[in-house]
Amino acid sequence: MMSNATQSLNRFPFYLILLLSLSFHLGAQPDLVVVQSTLSNSIYGTTLTNNDDCLVQEGCVGGYGSREIIRFSTHVRNIGDQDFYVGQPPNSPSQSNESESWEWDECHNHWHYEGYAEYLLFDASGTLTPIGYKNGFCLLDIECNGGGTYTYTCSNQGISAGCGDIYGSGLPCQWVDVTGVPDGTYSLVVRANWDASPDANGVYESTYDNNEAEVCFNLTRDSNGDPEIEVLGNSCNPNTDCFDVTLNLVLDEYPGETSWEVRDNGGTVVYTGGPYNLSPDGSNHSVTLCLDQGCYDLVVLDSHGDGLCCGYGEGSYQLSDGSGNILASGGSFGFSETTNFCVGPPTGCVDEDSDGLCVEDDCNDNDPYVPAAPGVACDDGDPDTTGDVILADGCTCEGVPCIDGDNDGWCSVDDCDDSDPNLPTTAGSTCDDGDANTENDIFLSDGCTCEGTPIPPVLDCDGIEITSTEDQILVQGFENFPHVNIQIFSPTWSLINSCVDNCGTDSYLTAGYEPGIHWVSVKTFDDYWGGLCDILVPLPVEGSTGPCTDEDGDGYCNFEDCDDSDPGLPASPGTTCDDGNAATINDMIQQDGCSCAGELPPPPGCETLQATGHEGYISISGFGSYAHHNIQIFNSGWSVEYSCPDNCLDPLDVYLPEGSYIVSVKTFNQFWQDECDLIFNVVVSGAGGPCPDSDGDGICAGQDCD
């Protein structure tokens, strides 16, 4: 009885469904079923004029303007004996990645529960069309006609056993967009929890055979071009309606003895099930059947002749229709028990608003938009309220009174400043954010926040001043530049002092110079080390007029001593020290002779990696056992001095001038996934002379494979 379209949706191999069923049938379980009769009785064609970006972004429609849509109601019942529990949505959009079950809707600012309901459209050949939509605003108890208790709302979601959730045909996105779809015969399939996911408590459904409903119809257009549909029934035969019945079985201690059949009036078997040889003793089974209008026989059989109850267990069976009416039940019989039953349209069902709910189940049978999920926007008809939404009962629409303190037409709940009638205002309007360091101040998209862009600092090469007094040289005016390099040379062009970036916040003062013409070089750079200023000036120095102040007696004047209270500083680069950070190791004096810096210990497994400074070169080792590596050496200004990706010798010796360097050693596995990422601060002392090169090929021994 299942159509080709529905069969093509089976994403799970039979053995997996069987294992899931066997694994979780031992306790109480939920069982979600899509009510076929609600789908068949509520479907209709209409048009919609769309100017809403959100409907396009969420996939409800395929574009703007006039759209042809097929509206219908979705009724999902829990006919199991355990609640299907979803729980509370995350507290904030930033938590949406913590669970695959929830997705934050940026357009409408609410949560969607993933995997709840999906709408698919197939053509007459069973081919899936590119028309479809996934819906899941919230799961809650809208009706409890199956004897359940109203428990769940949008703030704590789920469907109680014996209750159902209803998405009425009048709700937004409760449709499929068929604009541009040619006339013909189609099958609409509605699926709930189709990926067989457990609920938030890890409980699986007792069966997934009944998690979808299907309706076949002919799609045509009337003289105005509006869509019209003619429902054909589940088998796509004209004028054939399909009606759900659900058979619930509780097996006894001998499941392999039990089977059942449904026969039509001519005696033809239209459905059958069992025997349940692989099912646990006392397990539950539920299956929903879709029958054409008419009368049938349910035959429950026991091959041993002792029925389901009560000699070897408390087994039973119950057959009910889509409205919860019991059509057959029992359990105490011999070899078989036969019950005749009939299915057809609900008797006495009045549905004035055509939303698929009879008047006794509809809180307002004149409004197809209710019942609806609590929190859905609505209009309570009162012009003096704002924020109108559906309340917890799913029917009542109510807003909050509008208080407008500044009489600007905005209620206080929507007004960012209810004491200022000029706010909110048009986004982009000029304003003053009160910050003298910003410019181009405008109101942002909320119409309330005034914000400007930071005024960039003035980068003026002419503002750099270089002066001398007695034996001192002072450089000023470079503080706004992202990077700076200052060098001071003797009259014979020997480098006396230099700094890269760490030249002080706004001035660089050095002293102790002999009389004569000195050369001062000041170079500045942008954030990416692109050159900006390049200044080279000769500067006369008069020389010292007397002995300098030396508080610690280490031979360094106080103006050139980084710590004039410690005779141990300045010290030779590479001298052991303590940088005061308990988390670092190998602390040593840097190239300036004053700064003490260590390095973070390697993570577990990376202890073999080493980088050490020597006279004239840096030695790097321990990386040869890794699948891949990348080695880089930077100077103190973070310019690359040396780079070797993946094909380096271990150990590796790199010959460099005297100075402080930063060594980066990264290792990877065979798939180039990160393993180690270490930074070493090393100091190269002395010139070291030329590197050894035995074969004269210009490649130093520490870097030459032979």
C-alpha positions as CSV (number, residue, x, y, z in Angstrom):
1,M,0.0,0.0,0.0
2,M,3.0,2.3,0.3
3,S,3.7,4.4,-2.8
4,N,7.1,4.5,-4.7
5,A,7.6,8.1,-3.5
6,T,7.4,7.0,0.2
7,Q,9.5,3.9,-0.3
8,S,12.3,6.0,-1.8
9,L,12.6,7.9,1.5
10,N,13.7,4.9,3.6
11,R,17.2,6.1,4.6
12,F,17.8,3.2,7.0
13,P,18.6,-0.4,6.2
14,F,16.1,-2.9,7.6
15,Y,18.6,-4.5,9.9
16,L,19.4,-1.0,11.5
17,I,15.7,-0.3,12.1
18,L,15.4,-3.8,13.6
19,L,18.4,-3.3,15.9
20,L,17.1,0.0,17.1
21,S,13.7,-1.5,17.8
22,L,15.1,-4.5,19.6
23,S,17.5,-2.4,21.7
24,F,14.9,0.0,23.1
25,H,11.6,-1.9,23.2
26,L,12.4,-3.2,26.7
27,G,11.0,-0.1,28.5
28,A,8.4,2.6,27.9
29,Q,8.9,4.4,24.7
30,P,7.4,7.3,22.7
31,D,5.9,6.7,19.2
32,L,5.4,9.7,17.0
33,V,2.8,9.3,14.2
34,V,1.9,11.8,11.5
35,V,-1.9,11.9,11.3
36,Q,-2.9,11.0,7.7
37,S,-6.5,12.2,7.9
38,T,-5.4,15.7,9.0
39,L,-3.1,16.0,6.1
40,S,-5.6,14.7,3.5
41,N,-8.5,16.8,4.9
42,S,-6.7,20.2,5.2
43,I,-4.7,20.5,2.0
44,Y,-5.6,23.3,-0.5
45,G,-4.1,25.6,-3.1
46,T,-3.8,29.3,-2.9
47,T,-1.5,32.3,-3.6
48,L,0.7,34.5,-1.5
49,T,2.3,37.9,-2.1
50,N,5.7,37.8,-0.5
51,N,7.8,40.9,0.4
52,D,9.4,39.2,3.4
53,D,13.2,38.6,3.2
54,C,13.0,36.0,6.0
55,L,10.6,33.8,4.1
56,V,13.1,33.6,1.3
57,Q,16.1,33.1,3.6
58,E,14.4,30.3,5.5
59,G,13.4,28.5,2.4
60,C,9.6,28.9,2.8
61,V,9.3,30.4,-0.7
62,G,11.6,30.6,-3.7
63,G,11.3,34.3,-4.3
64,Y,9.3,37.5,-4.0
65,G,6.0,38.8,-5.3
66,S,3.1,36.5,-6.1
67,R,3.8,32.8,-5.1
68,E,1.7,29.7,-5.7
69,I,1.5,27.6,-2.5
70,I,-0.1,24.4,-1.3
71,R,-1.2,24.9,2.4
72,F,-1.9,22.0,4.8
73,S,-2.0,21.2,8.5
74,T,0.6,18.9,10.2
75,H,-0.7,16.9,13.1
76,V,2.0,14.8,15.0
77,R,0.7,12.6,17.8
78,N,2.6,10.6,20.4
79,I,0.7,7.3,20.6
80,G,3.5,5.6,22.7
81,D,3.6,5.1,26.4
82,Q,6.4,7.6,27.1
83,D,6.8,11.3,26.5
84,F,8.9,12.4,23.6
85,Y,11.1,15.0,25.5
86,V,12.9,17.8,23.7
87,G,13.7,20.1,26.6
88,Q,14.6,23.8,26.8
89,P,16.2,25.7,23.9
90,P,19.7,27.1,24.5
91,N,19.9,30.3,26.5
92,S,21.6,32.4,23.8
93,P,22.5,32.1,20.0
94,S,26.2,31.6,21.0
95,Q,25.2,28.2,22.4
96,S,23.7,26.9,19.1
97,N,26.7,24.8,18.3
98,E,26.5,23.0,21.6
99,S,23.7,20.8,20.3
100,E,22.9,19.6,16.8
101,S,19.2,19.7,17.7
102,W,18.8,23.5,17.8
103,E,19.3,26.2,15.2
104,W,19.0,30.0,15.9
105,D,16.8,31.8,13.3
106,E,18.5,35.2,12.8
107,C,15.5,36.5,10.9
108,H,12.8,35.9,13.4
109,N,15.0,35.7,16.5
110,H,13.8,32.3,17.8
111,W,15.0,28.8,17.9
112,H,14.2,26.0,15.5
113,Y,14.2,22.3,16.6
114,E,16.0,20.4,13.9
115,G,14.6,17.1,12.4
116,Y,11.0,17.7,13.6
117,A,9.0,18.0,10.4
118,E,10.0,17.9,6.7
119,Y,7.8,18.4,3.7
120,L,8.7,16.7,0.4
121,L,7.1,16.8,-3.0
122,F,7.4,13.9,-5.6
123,D,6.2,13.8,-9.2
124,A,4.1,11.0,-10.7
125,S,7.3,8.9,-11.4
126,G,8.4,9.1,-7.8
127,T,11.2,11.5,-8.5
128,L,11.8,14.1,-5.7
129,T,11.2,17.6,-6.9
130,P,13.4,20.6,-5.7
131,I,10.4,21.7,-3.7
132,G,10.5,21.2,0.0
133,Y,10.9,22.7,3.5
134,K,11.9,21.8,7.0
135,N,9.7,23.2,9.8
136,G,10.2,23.1,13.6
137,F,9.4,26.2,15.6
138,C,8.6,24.3,18.8
139,L,7.1,21.1,20.0
140,L,4.2,21.3,22.5
141,D,1.0,19.7,23.6
142,I,-1.8,21.3,21.5
143,E,-4.3,18.4,22.0
144,C,-4.5,15.5,24.4
145,N,-7.4,13.5,23.0
146,G,-5.4,10.3,23.6
147,G,-5.7,10.6,27.4
148,G,-2.4,12.5,28.0
149,T,-1.8,15.4,30.2
150,Y,-0.9,18.9,28.9
151,T,2.7,19.3,29.9
152,Y,5.0,20.9,27.3
153,T,5.3,24.5,25.9
154,C,7.8,26.4,23.8
155,S,10.0,27.1,26.8
156,N,10.2,23.4,27.8
157,Q,9.4,21.4,24.7
158,G,8.1,17.9,23.9
159,I,5.0,15.9,23.2
160,S,3.3,14.0,26.0
161,A,2.2,10.4,25.6
162,G,-1.4,10.6,24.5
163,C,-1.1,14.2,23.2
164,G,-0.3,15.8,19.9
165,D,1.2,18.9,18.3
166,I,-0.6,20.7,15.5
167,Y,0.8,23.2,12.9
168,G,-2.4,24.6,11.4
169,S,-2.5,25.3,7.6
170,G,-2.9,29.1,8.3
171,L,0.5,29.4,10.0
172,P,3.5,31.0,8.2
173,C,5.6,28.4,6.2
174,Q,3.0,25.7,6.6
175,W,3.0,25.1,2.9
176,V,5.2,24.1,-0.1
177,D,5.9,26.7,-2.8
178,V,4.8,25.2,-6.2
179,T,5.4,28.4,-8.2
180,G,6.6,27.3,-11.7
181,V,5.8,23.6,-11.0
182,P,3.9,22.2,-14.0
183,D,0.4,20.8,-13.8
184,G,0.3,17.1,-13.0
185,T,0.0,14.4,-10.4
186,Y,2.1,14.8,-7.3
187,S,2.6,13.2,-3.9
188,L,3.2,15.3,-0.8
189,V,5.1,13.5,2.0
190,V,5.2,14.9,5.6
191,R,7.8,13.3,7.9
192,A,8.5,13.7,11.6
193,N,11.7,12.7,13.3
194,W,12.6,10.9,10.0
195,D,16.3,10.4,11.0
196,A,15.3,8.1,13.9
197,S,17.0,10.4,16.5
198,P,16.4,9.7,20.2
199,D,14.8,12.4,22.3
200,A,16.8,14.6,24.8
201,N,16.8,11.8,27.3
202,G,18.3,9.4,24.8
203,V,15.0,7.4,24.4
204,Y,14.2,6.0,20.9
205,E,10.8,5.6,19.5
206,S,9.2,2.1,19.6
207,T,8.9,2.2,15.8
208,Y,9.6,4.5,12.9
209,D,7.2,2.8,10.5
210,N,4.6,5.4,11.1
211,N,6.6,8.6,11.1
212,E,5.3,9.9,7.8
213,A,2.0,10.6,6.0
214,E,1.4,11.0,2.3
215,V,-1.3,12.6,0.1
216,C,-1.6,12.4,-3.7
217,F,-3.2,15.1,-5.7
218,N,-3.7,16.5,-9.2
219,L,-2.2,20.1,-9.5
220,T,-4.0,22.4,-12.0
221,R,-4.5,26.2,-12.4
222,D,-7.8,28.0,-12.7
223,S,-8.7,30.7,-15.2
224,N,-6.8,33.3,-13.0
225,G,-3.7,31.1,-12.9
226,D,-4.2,30.2,-9.2
227,P,-3.4,26.7,-8.1
228,E,-6.1,24.1,-7.6
229,I,-5.7,20.6,-6.2
230,E,-7.8,17.4,-6.4
231,V,-6.9,14.9,-3.6
232,L,-6.5,11.4,-5.1
233,G,-5.7,9.4,-1.9
234,N,-2.6,7.5,-0.9
235,S,-2.6,5.2,-3.9
236,C,-3.0,8.1,-6.3
237,N,-6.3,6.6,-7.6
238,P,-9.1,9.2,-8.2
239,N,-11.6,9.7,-5.4
240,T,-9.9,7.3,-3.0
241,D,-9.4,8.6,0.5
242,C,-6.9,7.1,3.0
243,F,-7.6,6.8,6.7
244,D,-5.1,6.0,9.5
245,V,-5.6,3.1,11.9
246,T,-2.9,2.2,14.5
247,L,-2.4,-1.4,15.8
248,N,-0.6,-1.6,19.2
249,L,0.6,-5.1,20.2
250,V,2.0,-6.2,23.6
251,L,3.5,-9.6,23.1
252,D,3.5,-12.5,25.6
253,E,6.4,-14.7,26.6
254,Y,6.3,-16.5,23.2
255,P,6.5,-13.7,20.5
256,G,7.2,-16.2,17.7
257,E,3.7,-17.6,18.1
258,T,1.9,-14.2,17.3
259,S,1.0,-12.8,13.9
260,W,-1.9,-10.7,12.5
261,E,-3.7,-9.8,9.2
262,V,-6.0,-7.1,8.0
263,R,-8.4,-8.4,5.3
264,D,-10.8,-6.4,3.1
265,N,-14.5,-7.4,2.5
266,G,-13.5,-9.8,-0.2
267,G,-11.1,-11.6,2.1
268,T,-7.9,-10.3,0.5
269,V,-5.1,-9.7,2.9
270,V,-4.0,-6.0,2.6
271,Y,-1.7,-5.8,5.6
272,T,0.1,-8.5,7.7
273,G,2.7,-8.7,10.5
274,G,4.6,-11.2,12.6
275,P,5.5,-13.7,13.7
276,Y,7.9,-11.8,16.1
277,N,10.6,-14.4,16.5
278,L,13.4,-11.9,17.2
279,S,11.4,-9.7,19.5
280,P,12.0,-9.8,23.3
281,D,9.3,-11.3,25.5
282,G,6.7,-8.8,26.5
283,S,7.9,-6.2,24.0
284,N,5.7,-3.5,22.4
285,H,5.0,-3.1,18.7
286,S,3.0,-0.3,17.0
287,V,2.2,0.1,13.3
288,T,0.0,2.6,11.5
289,L,-1.9,1.4,8.5
290,C,-3.5,3.6,5.8
291,L,-6.8,2.1,4.6
292,D,-9.3,3.1,2.0
293,Q,-12.8,3.9,3.2
294,G,-14.7,0.7,3.9
295,C,-14.9,-2.3,6.3
296,Y,-12.2,-4.8,7.2
297,D,-11.4,-7.8,9.5
298,L,-8.6,-7.7,11.9
299,V,-7.4,-11.3,12.6
300,V,-5.0,-11.8,15.5
301,L,-3.4,-15.3,15.5
302,D,-1.5,-17.5,18.0
303,S,0.1,-20.6,16.5
304,H,0.0,-22.4,19.9
305,G,-3.6,-21.7,20.6
306,D,-3.2,-19.9,23.9
307,G,-3.7,-16.3,22.7
308,L,-1.8,-13.4,24.1
309,C,-3.1,-13.5,27.6
310,C,-2.8,-14.6,30.3
311,G,-1.2,-18.0,30.8
312,Y,2.3,-17.0,29.6
313,G,2.4,-13.2,30.0
314,E,0.0,-10.2,29.9
315,G,-0.1,-9.7,26.2
316,S,-2.8,-7.6,24.4
317,Y,-3.7,-5.8,21.2
318,Q,-5.6,-2.6,20.4
319,L,-6.6,-1.1,17.1
320,S,-7.6,2.6,17.0
321,D,-8.4,5.2,14.4
322,G,-6.8,8.6,13.8
323,S,-9.2,10.2,16.3
324,G,-8.3,7.8,19.1
325,N,-11.5,5.7,18.8
326,I,-10.8,2.0,19.7
327,L,-11.9,-0.2,16.8
328,A,-10.8,-3.6,18.2
329,S,-9.0,-4.9,21.3
330,G,-8.4,-8.1,23.2
331,G,-5.7,-10.6,24.2
332,S,-7.5,-13.6,25.7
333,F,-8.4,-16.0,22.9
334,G,-7.4,-19.4,21.4
335,F,-5.8,-19.8,17.9
336,S,-7.3,-16.6,16.5
337,E,-9.7,-13.7,17.1
338,T,-11.4,-11.8,14.4
339,T,-13.0,-8.3,14.7
340,N,-14.8,-6.4,12.0
341,F,-14.3,-2.7,11.8
342,C,-14.9,0.2,9.4
343,V,-13.0,3.4,8.5
344,G,-14.1,6.5,6.8
345,P,-14.5,10.3,7.2
346,P,-15.1,11.3,10.9
347,T,-18.8,11.5,11.5
348,G,-20.1,14.8,12.5
349,C,-16.8,16.6,12.0
350,V,-17.4,20.3,11.4
351,D,-14.4,22.3,10.3
352,E,-15.5,25.9,9.5
353,D,-12.0,27.3,9.0
354,S,-10.6,24.3,7.0
355,D,-7.5,24.0,9.1
356,G,-8.0,20.2,9.4
357,L,-9.3,20.3,13.0
358,C,-12.9,19.5,14.0
359,V,-14.7,22.2,15.9
360,E,-14.4,20.2,19.2
361,D,-10.6,20.2,18.9
362,D,-10.3,23.8,17.6
363,C,-10.2,26.7,20.1
364,N,-11.4,29.0,17.3
365,D,-13.0,27.3,14.4
366,N,-13.4,30.6,12.5
367,D,-9.7,31.3,12.4
368,P,-7.4,29.0,10.5
369,Y,-4.3,30.6,12.1
370,V,-5.1,29.0,15.5
371,P,-4.3,26.9,17.4
372,A,-0.7,28.1,16.9
373,A,2.6,27.8,18.8
374,P,2.9,30.1,21.8
375,G,5.1,33.1,21.0
376,V,3.9,33.4,17.3
377,A,3.3,37.0,16.3
378,C,-0.4,37.9,16.0
379,D,-2.8,40.9,16.2
380,D,-5.0,41.2,19.2
381,G,-7.1,44.0,17.5
382,D,-6.1,46.6,20.1
383,P,-4.3,49.6,18.6
384,D,-3.0,50.5,22.1
385,T,-0.9,47.3,22.6
386,T,2.4,46.2,21.2
387,G,4.3,42.9,20.9
388,D,1.1,40.8,20.3
389,V,1.8,37.1,20.5
390,I,-0.1,33.8,21.0
391,L,-0.2,32.8,24.7
392,A,0.5,29.4,26.3
393,D,-2.9,28.1,25.5
394,G,-2.1,28.3,21.8
395,C,-5.2,30.3,21.0
396,T,-5.3,33.6,22.9
397,C,-3.6,36.6,21.2
398,E,-2.5,39.3,23.6
399,G,-0.1,42.3,23.7
400,V,1.2,44.6,26.3
401,P,-0.1,48.2,26.8
402,C,1.9,50.8,24.9
403,I,3.5,53.5,27.1
404,D,5.0,56.3,25.1
405,G,6.8,58.7,27.5
406,D,8.2,61.1,24.8
407,N,5.2,60.9,22.4
408,D,7.3,59.9,19.4
409,G,5.0,57.1,18.4
410,W,7.3,54.4,19.8
411,C,6.2,52.3,22.8
412,S,8.7,52.3,25.7
413,V,9.4,48.6,25.2
414,D,10.6,49.4,21.6
415,D,12.1,52.8,22.3
416,C,15.8,53.0,23.1
417,D,15.3,56.4,24.8
418,D,11.7,57.1,25.8
419,S,12.7,60.5,27.1
420,D,14.0,61.7,23.7
421,P,11.4,62.1,21.0
422,N,14.2,62.3,18.4
423,L,15.1,58.6,19.0
424,P,14.9,56.2,17.4
425,T,16.0,57.9,14.2
426,T,17.0,57.0,10.7
427,A,20.1,54.8,10.5
428,G,23.0,56.8,8.9
429,S,21.9,60.2,10.3
430,T,24.8,62.3,11.6
431,C,25.3,62.6,15.4
432,D,28.0,63.3,18.0
433,D,29.2,60.3,20.0
434,G,31.1,62.6,22.4
435,D,34.5,61.1,21.6
436,A,37.0,63.6,20.3
437,N,39.1,60.8,18.8
438,T,36.4,59.7,16.3
439,E,35.0,61.2,13.1
440,N,32.1,60.6,10.7
441,D,29.8,59.9,13.7
442,I,26.4,58.4,12.6
443,F,23.5,56.4,14.1
444,L,23.8,52.7,13.6
445,S,21.1,50.3,12.2
446,D,19.2,50.3,15.6
447,G,18.5,54.0,15.1
448,C,19.7,54.7,18.6
449,T,23.5,54.0,18.9
450,C,25.7,56.9,17.8
451,E,29.2,55.8,16.8
452,G,32.1,57.2,14.8
453,T,35.3,55.8,13.3
454,P,38.6,56.3,15.1
455,I,40.6,59.2,13.7
456,P,43.9,57.7,12.4
457,P,47.1,59.2,14.0
458,V,49.0,61.7,12.0
459,L,52.1,60.0,10.5
460,D,54.3,63.0,9.7
461,C,58.0,62.4,8.9
462,D,58.7,66.1,9.4
463,G,57.5,65.7,13.0
464,I,60.5,63.5,13.9
465,E,63.1,65.6,15.8
466,I,66.7,64.6,16.3
467,T,68.8,66.7,18.7
468,S,72.0,66.5,20.8
469,T,73.2,68.1,24.0
470,E,76.7,67.6,25.3
471,D,77.2,63.8,25.0
472,Q,73.5,62.9,24.5
473,I,71.4,62.2,21.4
474,L,67.6,62.5,21.6
475,V,65.1,61.2,19.0
476,Q,61.4,62.2,19.3
477,G,58.2,62.3,17.4
478,F,58.0,58.7,16.2
479,E,55.3,57.4,18.6
480,N,52.4,57.3,16.1
481,F,54.2,55.1,13.7
482,P,53.4,51.3,13.9
483,H,57.1,50.3,13.6
484,V,60.4,52.2,14.0
485,N,64.1,51.4,13.6
486,I,66.8,53.8,15.0
487,Q,70.5,53.5,14.5
488,I,73.4,55.8,15.7
489,F,76.8,55.6,14.1
490,S,80.2,57.0,15.2
491,P,82.0,59.5,13.0
492,T,83.8,56.4,11.5
493,W,80.4,54.7,10.8
494,S,80.7,52.1,13.6
495,L,77.3,51.2,15.0
496,I,77.1,52.5,18.6
497,N,73.4,52.1,19.5
498,S,70.2,50.8,17.9
499,C,66.6,49.8,18.6
500,V,63.8,48.2,16.7
501,D,60.3,49.0,18.0
502,N,61.3,49.0,21.7
503,C,62.7,52.5,21.5
504,G,60.4,54.0,24.2
505,T,56.9,55.3,24.0
506,D,57.7,58.8,22.7
507,S,61.5,59.4,22.8
508,Y,64.8,57.6,22.5
509,L,67.7,59.0,24.6
510,T,71.2,57.7,24.6
511,A,74.4,59.2,26.0
512,G,78.2,58.8,26.5
513,Y,79.2,59.9,23.0
514,E,82.7,61.3,22.2
515,P,82.9,64.7,20.5
516,G,82.4,64.7,16.7
517,I,79.9,64.3,13.9
518,H,77.6,61.3,14.5
519,W,75.2,59.8,12.1
520,V,71.6,59.1,13.1
521,S,69.3,56.9,11.0
522,V,65.5,56.8,11.7
523,K,63.3,54.5,9.6
524,T,59.5,54.1,10.2
525,F,57.1,51.5,8.8
526,D,53.4,50.8,8.6
527,D,51.6,47.7,10.2
528,Y,52.9,45.5,7.4
529,W,56.5,46.8,7.6
530,G,56.1,48.9,4.5
531,G,58.5,51.8,4.5
532,L,57.2,55.3,5.5
533,C,60.1,57.5,6.6
534,D,63.8,57.1,5.9
535,I,65.9,59.9,7.7
536,L,69.7,60.0,7.9
537,V,71.2,63.2,9.4
538,P,74.7,64.1,10.6
539,L,74.6,65.4,14.2
540,P,77.5,67.2,16.0
541,V,78.1,66.0,19.6
542,E,80.1,68.2,21.9
543,G,81.1,65.4,24.3
544,S,80.8,65.0,28.1
545,T,81.5,68.0,30.3
546,G,82.2,65.9,33.4
547,P,81.8,62.5,35.0
548,C,78.3,60.9,34.8
549,T,76.2,59.7,37.6
550,D,76.6,55.9,38.2
551,E,74.5,54.8,41.2
552,D,75.4,51.0,41.0
553,G,79.1,51.6,40.1
554,D,79.0,49.2,37.1
555,G,80.6,51.7,34.8
556,Y,77.4,52.6,33.0
557,C,76.0,56.1,33.4
558,N,72.4,56.3,34.8
559,F,71.0,57.6,31.5
560,E,72.3,54.5,29.6
561,D,71.9,51.9,32.3
562,C,68.6,49.9,32.1
563,D,68.8,49.4,35.9
564,D,71.2,51.8,37.7
565,S,70.4,50.1,41.0
566,D,71.6,46.6,39.8
567,P,75.4,46.3,39.0
568,G,74.6,43.1,37.2
569,L,72.8,44.9,34.4
570,P,73.6,45.4,31.6
571,A,74.8,41.8,31.2
572,S,76.1,39.7,28.3
573,P,73.3,38.4,26.0
574,G,72.6,34.8,26.8
575,T,73.4,35.2,30.6
576,T,70.9,33.1,32.7
577,C,68.3,35.2,34.5
578,D,64.8,35.1,35.9
579,D,62.0,36.8,34.0
580,G,59.6,36.5,36.9
581,N,57.2,34.2,35.0
582,A,56.9,30.8,36.7
583,A,55.4,29.4,33.5
584,T,58.6,29.9,31.3
585,I,61.9,28.1,31.2
586,N,65.4,28.8,29.8
587,D,65.2,32.5,30.9
588,M,68.2,34.5,29.5
589,I,69.4,38.1,28.9
590,Q,68.4,39.3,25.5
591,Q,70.6,41.2,22.9
592,D,70.0,44.6,24.5
593,G,71.8,43.3,27.6
594,C,68.9,44.2,29.9
595,S,65.7,42.4,29.0
596,C,65.2,39.0,30.5
597,A,62.9,36.6,28.7
598,G,62.1,32.9,28.8
599,E,60.1,30.5,26.7
600,L,57.1,28.4,27.4
601,P,57.8,24.7,28.0
602,P,56.9,22.4,25.1
603,P,53.6,20.5,25.3
604,P,53.7,16.8,26.1
605,G,55.4,14.8,23.3
606,C,57.3,17.9,22.0
607,E,60.2,17.8,24.5
608,T,62.7,16.7,22.0
609,L,62.5,19.9,20.0
610,Q,65.4,22.3,20.9
611,A,66.8,25.6,19.6
612,T,70.0,27.1,21.1
613,G,72.1,30.1,20.3
614,H,75.9,29.8,19.9
615,E,78.7,32.1,18.7
616,G,77.8,32.9,15.2
617,Y,75.0,30.4,14.7
618,I,71.7,28.8,15.9
619,S,71.4,25.0,16.3
620,I,67.9,23.4,15.9
621,S,67.3,19.7,16.5
622,G,64.7,17.0,17.4
623,F,62.3,17.5,14.5
624,G,63.5,14.7,12.3
625,S,61.2,12.0,13.8
626,Y,58.0,13.9,12.8
627,A,56.3,13.3,9.4
628,H,56.4,17.0,8.4
629,H,58.0,20.2,9.9
630,N,58.4,23.9,9.2
631,I,61.2,26.0,10.7
632,Q,61.4,29.8,10.6
633,I,63.9,32.3,12.2
634,F,62.9,35.9,12.8
635,N,65.0,38.9,13.9
636,S,63.9,41.1,16.8
637,G,61.7,43.1,14.4
638,W,59.9,39.9,13.3
639,S,61.4,40.0,9.8
640,V,62.1,36.5,8.4
641,E,65.9,35.7,8.4
642,Y,65.6,32.0,7.5
643,S,62.9,29.6,6.5
644,C,63.0,25.8,5.9
645,P,59.7,24.0,5.1
646,D,59.8,20.2,5.6
647,N,63.1,19.3,4.0
648,C,65.5,20.4,6.7
649,L,68.5,18.4,8.1
650,D,68.3,17.4,11.8
651,P,70.3,18.9,13.5
652,L,70.1,22.1,11.6
653,D,72.8,24.9,12.0
654,V,71.9,28.4,10.7
655,Y,74.7,31.0,10.7
656,L,73.6,34.5,11.6
657,P,75.0,37.8,12.8
658,E,75.2,38.7,16.4
659,G,71.7,39.5,17.8
660,S,68.4,38.3,19.4
661,Y,66.3,35.9,17.4
662,I,62.9,34.2,17.6
663,V,62.8,30.5,16.3
664,S,59.5,29.0,15.3
665,V,59.4,25.1,15.1
666,K,56.2,23.5,13.9
667,T,55.6,19.8,13.4
668,F,52.8,17.9,11.7
669,N,51.6,14.3,11.3
670,Q,51.4,12.6,7.9
671,F,48.0,14.4,7.2
672,W,49.6,17.8,7.9
673,Q,47.6,18.1,11.2
674,D,49.3,20.2,13.9
675,E,51.3,18.3,16.5
676,C,53.9,20.8,18.0
677,D,54.1,24.6,17.8
678,L,57.0,26.0,19.8
679,I,58.7,29.4,20.0
680,F,62.3,29.8,21.2
681,N,64.1,33.1,22.1
682,V,67.8,32.7,21.4
683,V,70.8,34.9,21.3
684,V,73.7,34.7,18.8
685,S,76.9,36.0,20.4
686,G,79.9,37.4,18.4
687,A,80.3,37.4,14.7
688,G,81.4,33.7,14.7
689,G,83.2,34.1,11.4
690,P,82.2,32.4,8.1
691,C,80.3,29.1,8.3
692,P,82.2,25.8,7.6
693,D,81.7,24.7,4.0
694,S,84.0,21.7,3.2
695,D,82.8,21.2,-0.4
696,G,82.8,24.9,-1.3
697,D,79.2,24.8,-2.7
698,G,78.2,27.9,-0.7
699,I,75.9,25.9,1.7
700,C,77.0,25.8,5.3
701,A,77.8,22.4,6.8
702,G,74.8,22.5,9.2
703,Q,72.5,22.9,6.2
704,D,74.2,20.7,3.6
705,C,73.0,17.1,3.1
706,D,76.6,16.1,2.1
